[in-house]
Amino acid sequence: MTICKRCNKTANPHIMSMFSEDIICMSCKDIEMKHPKYKEALEADITNIKSGNYRFAGIGNPDDL
């Protein structure tokens, strides 16, 4: 059983956060996608993947997430 690192509820299905390596539930992912820094996190992820860094840890969780 996987537990969401944000809401501590069962995360099935689950996904990795765009901000960090946290495993989160889909409800928390929906909230994350509405955050003002989401686009920045997504662009940083894409940039790292294009440069060959497939182990990018993210830009860090915003305090208000």
DAHUUR-V689457 format. One record per residue. N is the residue number from 1. RES is the residue in one small letter. PSI is psi in radians with two decimals (NA if undefined). BURIAL is + if it has 24 or more other ideal C-beta (glycine too) atoms within 12 Angstrom, else -. Layout:
BEGIN
n={N | N}
res={RES | RES}
psi={PSI | PSI}
burial={BURIAL | BURIAL}
END
This chain:
BEGIN
n={1 | 2 | 3 | 4 | 5 | 6 | 7 | 8 | 9 | 10 | 11 | 12 | 13 | 14 | 15 | 16 | 17 | 18 | 19 | 20 | 21 | 22 | 23 | 24 | 25 | 26 | 27 | 28 | 29 | 30 | 31 | 32 | 33 | 34 | 35 | 36 | 37 | 38 | 39 | 40 | 41 | 42 | 43 | 44 | 45 | 46 | 47 | 48 | 49 | 50 | 51 | 52 | 53 | 54 | 55 | 56 | 57 | 58 | 59 | 60 | 61 | 62 | 63 | 64 | 65}
res={m | t | i | c | k | r | c | n | k | t | a | n | p | h | i | m | s | m | f | s | e | d | i | i | c | m | s | c | k | d | i | e | m | k | h | p | k | y | k | e | a | l | e | a | d | i | t | n | i | k | s | g | n | y | r | f | a | g | i | g | n | p | d | d | l}
psi={2.31 | 2.36 | 2.36 | 2.29 | -0.19 | -0.88 | -0.12 | 0.37 | 2.88 | 2.29 | 1.45 | 1.80 | 2.99 | 2.94 | 2.80 | 2.44 | 2.61 | -0.34 | -0.48 | -2.98 | 0.25 | 2.46 | 2.21 | 2.79 | 2.95 | -0.52 | -0.75 | -0.56 | -0.71 | -0.73 | -0.78 | -0.74 | -0.34 | -0.09 | 2.48 | -0.46 | 0.05 | -0.77 | -0.69 | -0.77 | -0.74 | -0.80 | -0.67 | -0.69 | -0.83 | -0.77 | -0.77 | -0.72 | -0.75 | -0.51 | 0.04 | 0.03 | 1.67 | 0.06 | 0.45 | 2.22 | -0.03 | 3.05 | -0.08 | 2.55 | 2.25 | 2.59 | -0.52 | 0.31 | NA}
burial={- | - | - | + | + | + | - | - | - | - | + | - | - | - | - | + | + | + | + | + | - | + | + | + | + | - | - | + | + | - | - | + | - | - | + | - | + | + | - | - | + | - | - | - | + | - | - | - | - | - | - | - | - | - | - | + | - | + | + | - | + | - | - | - | +}
END
